[in-house]
Amino acid sequence: MEIKSKKVSVQKSAQGLYEYLSDVKNFEHLMPDNIAKFEVIREDAFVFALSGMPEIALELKEVVAPTKVVLGAISDKIPFTLTGNITEVSDTSSEVELLFEGKFNPMMAMMVKGPITKFLETLSTKLSEL
């Protein structure tokens, strides 16, 4: 299952946005308002939970300066990645598109598609406000 966010403009250079997304602590500021938990568990990993949803632990899986940051689930139970693809627009602005890729059975995919789409929209909106 693949879900893409819309591309959003960010008032940071590609390098600046890459550095921001590479620091897992910053994801707390990008989370939806209904966040129930956010905790950095390692320098490269965090766990979060939205109200009414199970906890999800993510870690940095791949970083390619200054164009890509990939987070992935720590647990094998729900294997997925969240990729931020960064494109430089100018010295002071860039664009980012988020890509969610997960391996789910059809029933699970149907259940999570709506909440994940909404989650990506929230992340994109908050990135555009940086």
URBELVEN-V596603 format. One record per pair of residues at least 12 apart in sequence whose ideal C-beta (glycine too) atoms are under 7 Angstrom apart, sorted by the first residue. I is the first residue (numbers start at 1). J is the second residue. D is the distance in whole Angstrom. If there is no record, write none. Layout:
I:J:D / I:J:D
This chain:
1:102:5 / 1:104:5 / 1:109:5 / 2:99:7 / 2:100:7 / 2:101:5 / 3:100:4 / 3:113:7 / 3:116:6 / 3:117:6 / 3:120:6 / 4:97:6 / 4:99:5 / 5:97:6 / 5:98:4 / 5:120:4 / 5:121:7 / 5:123:7 / 5:124:4 / 6:124:6 / 7:95:5 / 7:97:5 / 8:95:7 / 8:96:6 / 8:124:5 / 8:127:6 / 8:128:4 / 9:89:7 / 9:93:6 / 9:95:6 / 9:128:6 / 10:93:7 / 10:94:5 / 10:96:6 / 10:127:6 / 10:128:6 / 10:130:5 / 11:92:7 / 11:93:6 / 11:130:6 / 12:94:6 / 12:130:6 / 13:88:7 / 13:91:6 / 13:92:6 / 13:94:6 / 14:66:4 / 14:67:7 / 14:86:5 / 14:87:7 / 14:88:4 / 14:94:4 / 15:66:4 / 17:86:5 / 17:94:5 / 17:96:6 / 18:65:6 / 18:66:4 / 18:69:6 / 18:86:6 / 21:69:4 / 21:84:5 / 22:60:7 / 22:63:5 / 22:69:6 / 24:40:6 / 24:44:6 / 24:45:6 / 24:46:5 / 24:60:7 / 25:40:6 / 27:46:6 / 29:126:7 / 30:123:5 / 30:126:5 / 30:127:6 / 31:48:6 / 32:50:6 / 32:119:7 / 32:122:4 / 34:50:5 / 34:51:4 / 35:48:6 / 35:50:6 / 36:49:5 / 36:50:6 / 36:51:5 / 37:49:4 / 37:55:7 / 41:57:7 / 44:59:6 / 44:60:4 / 45:57:7 / 45:58:7 / 45:59:4 / 45:74:6 / 46:58:6 / 56:73:7 / 57:73:7 / 57:74:4 / 57:75:6 / 58:71:4 / 58:72:7 / 58:73:6 / 58:74:7 / 59:71:7 / 59:72:6 / 59:74:5 / 61:81:6 / 66:86:6 / 67:85:7 / 67:86:5 / 68:83:6 / 68:84:7 / 68:85:6 / 68:86:7 / 69:84:5 / 70:83:5 / 79:102:7 / 79:103:5 / 80:100:6 / 80:101:6 / 80:102:3 / 81:101:5 / 82:98:6 / 82:100:6 / 83:98:7 / 83:99:4 / 84:96:5 / 84:98:6 / 85:97:5 / 85:99:7 / 96:127:6 / 98:120:5 / 98:123:6 / 98:124:6 / 100:116:6 / 100:120:6
